[in-house]
Amino acid sequence: MQQISEEYLHFNKELGEIIKELRLKKEKISIYKFAAEFGIDRGNFSRIENGIVSCKFVTVWKISEALNMKCSELVKILEEKLGDDFRLIDE
């Protein structure tokens, strides 16, 4: 079994927090209503927001569309929150 690094866990947690903040700010609906309305698996979406699981890029894209923003905007917010020094790959 592959060990999950601290950086990977941190990445998932930050992404989940950003998605949750944006959902509450922009859409002001419950996690389950948001997921159902935009065709995202409710349980998986909850785990993404809580940083428990990572999500596929296509899911990030779908979530950004549901939030009425470009995927690149969501990624930019994540990059800013993680900081310039953040790396998933050891150099």
Buried (B, 14 or more C-beta within 10 A) or exposed (E): EEEEEEBEEBBBEBBBBBBBEBBEEEBEEEBEEBBBEBEBEBEBBBBBBBBEBBBEEEBBBBBBEBBEBEBEEBBEBBEEEBEEEEEEEEE
